[in-house]
Amino acid sequence: MASDSTFDVVSKVDSQEVSNALNQAQKEIAQRYDFKGVGAEIDFSGEKILMKASSEERVKAVLDVFQSKLVKRNISLKSLDAGEPYASGKEYRIEASIKEGIAQDVAKKINKLIRDEGPKGVKSTIQGDELRVSSKSRDDLQATIALLKDFEEADLQFVNFR
């Protein structure tokens, strides 16, 4: 058995869970007393999630509600890319998006981390928005997974372990 064992490192988000979290946040914002009369709302428009309110602190509270709903649905906040509040007319807005896939610069950092700190016989290659990690030893691959679990810049999942 001289073939290499492999696994893929990906960053995927269940869009149905994101949609459910968004719907729950909309319901909570509509019902909560502290959001009455401040024009607080959260909507999904294409690829962006748009949060609006009459003041900067209220729009941050809307973001906080949405983040808590994501966490309850086991979606990492590393995959939420929320901007800073900005004024738009009489209201404040925050635009957010859900990051899918591993960006090129992040993939290069992961590659370098595996090369520098991973076991010796482990090789990794970038394939589009995911990484393929291979080695002759399955134990080395499991050590690599343990190393990547602490990676801070992206929400990583490990699939296709062969």
C-alpha positions in Angstrom: 0.0 0.0 0.0 2.2 2.8 -1.3 -0.6 5.3 -2.1 -1.0 8.5 -0.3 -3.8 9.3 2.1 -5.5 12.6 1.6 -8.1 15.0 2.9 -9.5 18.3 1.7 -9.6 21.5 3.8 -12.7 23.6 2.9 -14.7 26.5 4.2 -18.4 26.0 3.6 -21.5 27.4 5.3 -24.9 25.8 5.2 -27.0 28.5 3.5 -30.2 27.1 4.8 -29.0 27.5 8.4 -27.9 31.1 7.6 -31.4 31.7 6.2 -33.0 30.2 9.3 -30.8 32.4 11.6 -31.8 35.5 9.6 -35.5 34.6 9.9 -35.1 34.1 13.7 -33.3 37.4 14.0 -36.1 39.2 12.0 -38.7 37.8 14.3 -36.8 38.7 17.5 -36.2 42.3 16.2 -39.9 42.7 15.3 -40.9 41.6 18.8 -38.4 43.1 21.2 -39.4 46.2 23.0 -36.0 48.0 22.8 -36.3 47.9 18.9 -39.7 49.5 18.8 -39.8 52.8 17.0 -36.1 52.8 15.9 -36.6 51.5 12.4 -34.6 48.4 13.2 -34.6 45.7 10.5 -32.4 43.0 8.9 -32.8 41.8 5.3 -31.1 39.6 2.9 -30.5 41.4 -0.4 -28.7 39.2 -3.0 -25.3 38.3 -1.5 -25.4 40.9 1.3 -27.2 41.0 4.6 -28.3 44.6 5.3 -29.0 45.8 8.9 -30.7 49.2 9.4 -31.6 51.2 12.5 -32.0 54.9 13.5 -28.8 55.0 15.6 -25.4 53.5 15.5 -25.8 51.5 18.8 -29.2 50.1 17.7 -27.8 48.8 14.4 -24.9 47.2 16.4 -27.6 45.6 18.6 -29.2 44.2 15.4 -25.9 42.7 14.4 -25.5 41.2 17.9 -28.9 39.6 17.6 -28.0 38.1 14.2 -24.6 36.8 15.5 -26.3 35.1 18.5 -28.7 33.3 16.1 -25.7 32.2 13.9 -23.9 30.8 17.0 -27.0 28.9 18.1 -27.2 27.3 14.7 -23.5 26.2 14.8 -22.3 28.7 12.2 -18.9 30.1 13.1 -18.6 33.9 13.3 -15.4 33.6 11.3 -17.5 33.1 8.2 -19.5 36.4 8.9 -17.8 39.4 7.3 -19.6 42.4 8.8 -18.6 46.0 8.0 -18.6 49.0 10.1 -21.8 51.0 10.7 -22.2 53.9 8.3 -24.8 56.7 8.1 -27.2 56.6 5.1 -29.6 59.5 5.2 -31.4 59.4 8.6 -30.4 55.8 9.4 -27.3 53.8 10.1 -26.5 50.6 8.2 -24.2 47.7 8.5 -23.6 45.4 5.4 -22.4 41.9 6.1 -21.7 38.9 3.9 -21.1 35.2 4.5 -17.7 34.0 3.4 -17.6 30.8 1.4 -14.5 29.0 0.2 -10.9 29.7 1.2 -9.4 33.0 -0.2 -6.1 32.7 -2.1 -4.1 34.6 0.5 -5.6 32.6 3.4 -4.9 29.3 1.5 -1.2 30.4 1.1 -1.0 31.1 4.9 -2.4 27.6 5.6 0.0 26.1 3.1 2.9 27.8 4.8 1.7 26.8 8.3 1.5 23.1 7.1 5.0 23.4 5.6 6.6 25.1 8.7 4.8 23.4 11.6 3.3 20.3 10.2 4.7 16.8 10.1 7.6 16.3 7.6 6.0 14.0 5.0 2.8 16.2 4.5 2.2 18.0 1.2 -0.6 20.5 0.5 -1.8 21.9 -2.8 -4.3 24.7 -3.5 -7.2 23.6 -5.7 -9.4 26.6 -6.3 -11.1 27.6 -3.1 -10.0 24.5 -1.1 -6.7 22.7 -0.2 -5.8 19.1 -0.7 -3.4 17.7 2.0 -1.7 14.4 1.3 0.8 12.1 3.1 1.8 8.5 3.3 0.9 8.3 7.0 -2.7 8.8 8.2 -1.3 9.7 11.6 0.6 12.7 10.0 -2.7 13.8 8.4 -4.5 13.6 11.8 -1.7 15.7 13.4 -2.2 18.2 10.5 -5.9 18.4 11.2 -5.2 19.0 14.9 -2.7 21.8 13.9 -5.3 23.4 11.6 -8.1 23.3 14.2 -6.5 26.3 15.9 -6.3 28.4 12.7 -7.9 31.7 13.4 -8.5 33.4 10.0 -11.2 31.1 8.5 -13.8 28.6 9.6 -12.3 25.3 8.3 -13.9 21.9 7.7 -12.1 18.7 6.8 -13.7 16.4 4.2 -12.9 13.5 1.9 -10.6 11.8 4.3 -9.2 8.8 2.4 
